[in-house]
Structures are given as structure tokens and as C-alpha cells.
Amino acid sequence: MTKITIAIDGFSSTGKSTVAKQLAKALGYVYVDSGAMYRSVTLYAMRNGFIEADCFDEEGLVSQLEHIKISFKFNEDLGFAEVYLNGENIEKQIRTLEVSQFVSQVATVSEVREQLVKQQQNFGKDKGVVMDGRDIGTVVFPDAELKLFMTASAEKRAKRRYDELIERGDDVCYEDVLINVQTRDHIDSTREDSPLTMAEGSIKVDNSNMTLEEQFDFVLKHSEEKIIEVHKKKRH
Ligand code: DC
């Protein structure tokens, strides 16, 4: 069957990665978490003194970009690809609230975006990819055959993220998580370079009141219909 590109964009903590992983598994596609790449660069910046207290040394980070190598390796047990920074598995370290607090700022830097977008386009060059992020349908794959835009209320999203962090054993309070979600929404959608917007032709998925199963059924149905449509077009 013909392979397509599926771009999933949306606000933070809308469950993009959950649905993207499910879709990739069901279709036999590769899943790429582009947010993990911005988080990896942020972790590198924190570890190397480019982010200290509230101070972000943007120039310093940009001068080191060539030393940041991000890769993904499929973990059979987990059923998805984990992210590696210069050969080290950092899947857990990038999901902390601390990294979340700085990542949107790092993601405003054009040089960072340019480097990561190139790599993301390379991951998707053979199609058969599901990628989630903020600019996948607008910048990374403007020609993606299927574009989904996920959204839900900030409170619902904060509650989901809070539950996740608590389950991991992190010591966080709900209000801090809500503020982080709202702050990131604002920075992500108002930045100059590649702000989060709904790409033309996107299907909007508001999952505030959807179960995971309903959401998955909805996106799978749209994906299968699109794959058949593209397949038929190619044969004619
Ligand atoms: O999806 P996430 O929450 O892991 O993403 C972390 C941050 O990275 C998010 O606040 C904005 C940024 N990001 C981006 O600017 N462009 C992308 N394609 C993916 C993420």
C-alpha cells in the first residue's frame, strides 16, 4: 500500500505523542517525536551552562550546535523509539518540569530550528512517518497528505501532565504545571519563527471530552481513508 506522511501538531500536553505512537504502530510507520529533539537541545544547554537560573546564553548554545547529535533508537520492550543525545539515552531526563520550563525559549532560536527541521525532513524522506510537534504541517512537511491539529482545554492538559509527572515520582504541584502549559502555549504560538498555527487543510481534533479509544478510532479512520485516496490517485 502507498505510504503517506502524517503531521500532528497542537498545543502542549494534548496527547499528540500518545496518538502518534498508536497510529505508527497500527500502520507500521515510523514515529518521530520532534518535541523530544527540542527538549534534547535544552538538556544539553542546561548541562553545559548555557541556561542558568533565568539566564539563557543563546549565542553560546548556537556556537555549540555542531556538537549536539540527536538520534532515535527503537526500544522493542516499550514499542517506540527513545531519544539519544551524543549516544546517551536521555528519554527520562528530557521529560522533567525543569526542561519543560526552558524548552519553549530554546525553540524560539532560528539556528536551532533550522538544524532540527533538516534532520526531521530527512527522517521523513521515504514517507511512512508519523511526526508530532508544533510546525510539522506548516514547515517540516507542508505537503503532508494528512495533517491533524490537536487541542484541549489548558486545565485538562495540565491535569494530564500533572498525573504523568506524579506517576513518575516527580514532586510537582498542579498550579505550576498549569502555569507551564499556559506559558508554553503563549511562547509557542507567538514566536516569530514557525509559530504554532493550524496548517491549512488540517483536521482539528479537540479531545477535551474524548476517551483515548474514541480519539484513536477517529484518527485511524481518517488515516486509512487518506491512504486509500492517495493510493487510488497514484494508480490512475
Ligand atoms: O511536544 P513537546 O511538549 O515535547 O515539545 C516541547 C517544546 O518544543 C514545545 O514547548 C515547543 C517546542 N517544539 C517546537 O517548537 N516545534 C516542534 N516541532 C516541536 C516542539
Boltz pocket constraint, residues with backbone or C-beta under 6 A from the ligand:
constraints:
  - pocket:
      binder: B
      contacts: [[A, 12], [A, 13], [A, 34], [A, 35], [A, 36], [A, 38], [A, 39], [A, 100], [A, 103], [A, 104], [A, 107], [A, 132], [A, 133], [A, 134], [A, 135], [A, 136], [A, 184], [A, 188], [A, 194]]
      max_distance: 6.0
